Amino acid sequence: MNRYWTLTNGGVGFDVFSAILHFSAGDVDGGANTSNFAVGKYNPPTWSGVVTGSRTTASTQAIGLTSFGDLAIAELRSYTLNVV
């Protein structure tokens, strides 16, 4: 994914919120599978995982956010191990 989002508060009080991060097809790296996308949040100097909600071919939802900041999307990879 070649995009990031910066969320800021416009003076609204809250405890927890969700955000839907929209992107265009041109933002998605070739071969990426949008159904494997996950959201990360940057709190300098570290990244942390965010609970990922619904996904479409043009958006991914971040749920359970408790603070604002920078968000990015990446594709989670999974591998199958055959242990004998």
Phi and psi in degrees as a GROMACS rama.xvg file:
@    title "Ramachandran Plot"
@    xaxis  label "Phi"
@    yaxis  label "Psi"
@TYPE xy
-115.129  57.3454  ASN-2
-159.781  150.616  ARG-3
-138.66  164.247  TYR-4
-128.218  140.044  TRP-5
-115.235  116.916  THR-6
-98.944  131.693  LEU-7
-129.337  155.558  THR-8
-94.0257  129.566  ASN-9
-93.5252  24.9494  GLY-10
98.1858  16.7204  GLY-11
-95.6703  133.215  VAL-12
-81.7561  143.861  GLY-13
-161.865  164.478  PHE-14
-109.103  -51.0719  ASP-15
-141.434  144.504  VAL-16
-145.457  166.977  PHE-17
-121.196  155.891  SER-18
-138.232  139.192  ALA-19
-104.009  119.738  ILE-20
-97.6042  110.947  LEU-21
-92.4924  146.431  HIS-22
-147.932  161.846  PHE-23
-98.4015  164.441  SER-24
-59.5886  -32.2367  ALA-25
-68.7918  -16.0674  GLY-26
-81.5953  -18.606  ASP-27
-87.0856  127.832  VAL-28
-64.0256  145.392  ASP-29
-55.8933  133.132  GLY-30
84.4376  -6.54796  GLY-31
-71.4605  143.902  ALA-32
-107.042  109.254  ASN-33
-62.7007  -20.1819  THR-34
-75.5721  -7.97751  SER-35
-104.315  7.52666  ASN-36
-71.5247  144.394  PHE-37
-135.191  159.112  ALA-38
-107.088  140.336  VAL-39
-124.181  151.451  GLY-40
-120.52  134.585  LYS-41
-99.7091  116.072  TYR-42
-118.201  98.281  ASN-43
-46.045  130.791  PRO-44
-103.043  20.4533  PRO-45
-126.43  156.22  THR-46
-99.4006  146.698  TRP-47
-135.757  151.978  SER-48
-73.9079  150.141  GLY-49
-121.793  146.027  VAL-50
-63.5616  125.109  VAL-51
-97.4465  130.009  THR-52
-96.375  -132.081  GLY-53
-71.0844  151.317  SER-54
-129.308  142.775  ARG-55
-130.597  -177.133  THR-56
-74.3956  -7.21689  THR-57
-132.1  9.46296  ALA-58
-162.738  157.056  SER-59
-139.555  138.557  THR-60
-100.057  136.23  GLN-61
-106.913  127.019  ALA-62
-122.496  157.155  ILE-63
74.9452  24.009  GLY-64
-73.4107  139.023  LEU-65
-119.033  -2.76868  THR-66
-152.447  162.899  SER-67
-91.882  169.238  PHE-68
152.767  -158.755  GLY-69
-90.9409  133.804  ASP-70
-122.934  147.457  LEU-71
-141.914  159.142  ALA-72
-115.515  139.537  ILE-73
-139.386  157.209  ALA-74
-87.7937  126.627  GLU-75
-80.4376  133.868  LEU-76
-103.348  146.032  ARG-77
-130.025  148.146  SER-78
-130.714  148.671  TYR-79
-103.129  127.699  THR-80
-107.087  132.311  LEU-81
-105.33  101.499  ASN-82
-99.6419  128.057  VAL-83
